[in-house]
Amino acid sequence: QVQLEESGGGLAQPGGSLRVACKLSRRISASSIYAMRWYRQTPGNERELVAVLHTGGHTNYEPSVKGRFTISSNDAENTVALQMDSLKPEDSGIYYCNVQLYGEDDGSWGQGIQVAVSS
């Protein structure tokens, strides 16, 4: 496994933008990574998958964020980021990154970072 440290987030107005990033504690070859994901959790609800980046660059998004959010990785910086544009109040929550290596059932999790969208 690998340790993950999240950064970014904070408060934005509706229609604004925020970026959350997740730094891996060690360099991992791209060929070892099965998927990199961002989840979101709101009070009283389970974590929901927001975006996933598969080996090879294929991405998938939760329908409500498609076209507004972009997941990307930076191999040189050992990070996976989620750029969030055209934010809505319902995008608020705690965002968690997850990195799953080949052979792992679940992968590693970040500690979570708060995103709040409010006027």
C-alpha positions in Angstrom: 0.0 0.0 0.0 0.9 3.7 -0.2 0.1 6.6 2.1 -2.0 9.4 0.6 -2.1 13.0 1.6 -4.8 15.3 0.3 -4.7 19.0 -0.1 -6.8 21.8 -1.6 -10.5 22.0 -1.1 -12.1 24.7 1.0 -15.0 27.1 0.3 -16.3 28.2 -3.1 -19.4 30.0 -4.3 -21.8 28.3 -6.7 -20.4 28.5 -10.1 -16.9 28.7 -8.8 -14.0 26.3 -9.0 -11.9 24.3 -6.6 -9.1 21.7 -6.9 -8.3 18.8 -4.6 -5.0 16.9 -4.9 -3.7 13.7 -3.4 0.0 13.1 -3.1 1.4 9.5 -2.9 4.0 8.9 -0.3 6.3 7.1 -2.8 6.8 6.9 -6.5 4.8 4.1 -8.1 5.1 3.1 -11.7 2.0 3.7 -13.7 1.9 0.0 -14.7 1.4 -1.0 -11.1 -1.7 1.2 -10.6 -5.1 -0.4 -11.3 -7.1 2.8 -10.7 -7.1 6.2 -9.0 -10.4 7.4 -7.6 -12.1 10.3 -5.9 -15.1 9.7 -3.6 -17.4 12.1 -1.9 -19.3 11.7 1.4 -22.0 13.8 2.9 -23.4 13.5 6.4 -25.6 10.4 6.8 -24.7 9.0 3.5 -22.2 6.5 2.2 -19.2 7.4 0.1 -20.1 7.8 -3.5 -17.7 7.4 -6.4 -17.2 10.7 -8.2 -14.4 10.0 -10.6 -12.0 7.3 -11.6 -8.9 7.2 -13.7 -7.9 3.8 -15.0 -4.5 2.6 -16.2 -4.2 3.8 -19.7 -6.0 7.0 -19.1 -9.6 6.0 -19.3 -11.9 8.0 -17.1 -15.4 7.7 -15.7 -17.5 10.2 -13.8 -20.6 10.2 -11.7 -23.3 11.6 -14.0 -24.0 14.7 -11.9 -20.3 15.8 -12.2 -19.6 14.8 -15.8 -18.5 17.8 -17.8 -17.7 19.8 -14.7 -15.1 17.7 -12.9 -11.8 16.4 -14.3 -9.6 13.8 -12.8 -5.9 13.7 -13.7 -2.6 12.4 -12.6 0.9 13.8 -12.6 3.5 11.1 -12.6 6.4 13.5 -12.0 4.7 14.9 -8.8 3.2 11.6 -7.7 -0.3 13.2 -7.5 -3.8 12.6 -8.6 -6.0 15.7 -8.7 -9.7 16.5 -9.2 -10.5 19.9 -10.8 -14.0 20.9 -10.0 -15.6 23.6 -12.1 -19.1 25.1 -12.2 -19.6 24.0 -8.6 -23.0 23.5 -7.1 -24.1 23.4 -3.4 -24.7 19.6 -3.8 -21.1 19.1 -4.6 -20.3 19.9 -0.9 -18.9 17.1 1.2 -15.7 15.4 2.3 -13.6 14.2 -0.7 -11.4 11.1 -0.4 -8.8 9.9 -2.8 -8.2 6.2 -3.3 -5.4 4.5 -5.1 -5.7 0.8 -5.9 -2.7 -1.2 -7.0 -2.9 -4.4 -9.0 -3.4 -7.3 -6.5 -5.2 -5.1 -3.9 -8.8 -5.5 -3.1 -9.4 -2.0 -1.8 -6.3 0.1 -2.0 -5.2 3.1 0.1 -7.3 6.0 1.3 -6.6 9.6 2.0 -7.8 11.2 5.2 -10.5 13.2 3.5 -10.7 16.9 2.7 -13.6 19.3 3.1 -15.3 21.0 0.1 -18.1 23.5 0.7 -20.1 25.3 -1.9 -22.2 28.1 -0.6 -23.1 31.6 -1.3 
